[in-house]
Amino acid sequence: MSKILITSPYPEFTVLARQICVEMEVEAIILEKVLEEAAASAQELVQEGEVEVVISRAGTAAAIERVVNVPVVTAEYTDFDLLQALWNAKKLGDKIGFLGFRYKQIEYDFDSLVEILGTEVKQYLYGNTREIEEQVEKAYKDGIEVIVGGGYIGVRLARQKGMQGVLVYTSRRALVQAIQRAIDILRIIRKDREKEERLKTIIHAANEGIIAVDENGVITVFNPGAEKILGIAARQVVGKSISAVTANDDLLDLLKGQEEIKGDLRQVGESQVIVNRMPVKVGGQTLGIILTLQDVTRIQQLEQRIRKELYTQGLVAKFSFNDIIYRSKVMKDVIASAEKFAETDSTVLITGESGTGKELIAQSIHQSSKRRTGPFVAVNCAALPESLLESELFGYAEGAFTGARRGGKAGLFELAHGGTIFLDEIGKISLELQARLLRVLQEKEVMRVGGDRIIPVDIRVIAATNQNLRAAVQQGAFRDDLFYRLNVLKLTLPPLRERKEDIPLLVEHFLRKFNAKFGKTVQSLPAKLMEWFLQYDWPGNVRELENFVERFVILADGDELEPNLLEHFREDMNNAERENYDWDDNSLVIEIDKLDNMVVQIIRQLDKRVGGNRSELARLLGVSRTTLWKKLKQLEE
């Protein structure tokens, strides 16, 4: 809404204004009123917030300016407009009277006009409607034959007296220029308002107290921070002189002073504060001061909180059971068991394929447990080499090895004190490290690498693996005592292929997530793609599904996907099935094709299975190495 008001002195002006507004695509309120009547309507609209800029003419513009506090743009007629009106008046009579607004500087040279027209033009000045009536009466008595100007009121009154009346029409160009000025003013007003609101938001959001005093010693800003520190409400002080707002001599001295202060520690009433004072100077003249107050107690509290946050950075659980998306019965059973496990402090072992959400479940258990206010420390045991993993888990003492930090470093078990530690890929750690982990579980204590001091820890351990630990125990790759210590409470997460009824819900969730991330509005998947999703076995589970949906949102135009891209998705899914095929099975998966192409597929898949060992490849194919070499050469050609 443009919030522009145009007052019209005559119907033709109204028609022209509406036409120009349509052409310029400007919304405006157009009132066909003049002088006091127009001013009253404008005042009412401004007070209601409907109008921010007014366009008017001469006397009406002056009348409006007296009663509103918004800009008034004048759409004045030009010299040519006046000359044209006088020329038309000359055709109607020799004695011409001009009704002009008294408070507007008259820039017209009537002597020159008289010379050009060869006719006398007498001026009759007015300031309001009553004076127009008086001046028309006077013109009548003076024997004037034609009245020019005064709007429709002047024309109507002249005709009532038997005189002719001629309007001074505002040209199209003058009105276009006035509307454009109004648009420019409105744009400036809104930019200034945006800056003012932005500054006000910054001032009110600041934790420190901010007080502004103008050159007259009147308080203009007193933000919530100042209210809190000083115990004084802003409504009691804003707009008042500094000497009238406080009996606190310390504050009064600060507000009266003009010199700059930076970082001074002062006692202000009951509060100890850090004070900054800056004079506001424009062109070398001081126009007031800005005073900021920081409560020392709050600064100390913030420092303590920052230290704690830095110490526990990243050691928090972000997800809870409410964040898990499912409708399948198998997942309902898993969640029900996990919620019961959260009520205890026993060790939990979570098993499941990669991408099934083992850490999500671990975080949810922590968030629902009595340890929820403590840290949640997650570590991927397969992501670090054994030497580094040991020092990360147990920490190290000063001088434990070359490059060890002075004073040593706390390990992740220590950082998890009072909370939960999540050990992902637990099956990947060495037997030696397994022995140290067993001691932590049994004794609830750790010893740093290179240290000689036992450090007690209060932690809950949640471990996870995508391996068969029982089989690893039978093979001697995993300690049986550690396995039994971990396998107190066990959760097995189903792969996505066993909970396909959850796929539509998960897709919907990921669409919302990636729409927000990439600024898209994708509502759903194409029916064909959803059909493939429901048929596909998802070897990468939920993580793989999330990646597919992310790629779809990036590539999609609305809910549509180009046919070639849709086929590209299908091909990727086929490739993923082949790449993730169980190679322990004595079978291959190939696409039906020409014989030579199928032979190529067989050789390439077997070559991948044996890791490029050509002797083993020749054995599996039942040919000699020479025959294999010739066949490979033919394929390359």
Secondary structure, DSSP 8 states (H G I E B T S, - for coil): ---EEEE-SSHHHHHHHHHHHHHHT--EEEE---HHHHHHHHHHHHHTT--SEEEE-HHHHHHHHTT-SS-EEE----HHHHHHHHHHHHTT-S-EEEEEETTS-----HHHHHHHHTS-EEEEEESSHHHHHHHHHHHHHTT--EEEESHHHHHHHHHHTT-EEE-----HHHHHHHHHHHHHHHHHHHHHHHHHHHHHHHHHH-SSEEEEEETTSBEEEE-HHHHHHHT--GGGTTTSBGGGT---HHHHHHHH--S-EEEEEEEETTEEEEEEEEEEEETTEEEEEEEEEEEHHHHHHHHHHHHHHHHTTT-S----GGG-----HHHHHHHHHHHHHHTS-S-EEEE--TTS-HHHHHHHHHHTSTTTTS-EEEEETTSS-HHHHHHHHHEE-TTSSTT--TT-EE-HHHHTTTEEEEEETGGGS-HHHHHHHHHHHHHSEEE-BT---EEE--EEEEEEESS-HHHHHHTTSS-HHHHHHHTTEEEE---GGG-GGGHHHHHHHHHHHHHHHHT-------HHHHHHHHHS--TTHHHHHHHHHHHHHHH-BTTB--HHHHHHHHHHHHHHHHHTS-TTSS--------HHHHHHHHHHHHHHHTTT-HHHHHHHHTS-HHHHHHHHHHHH-
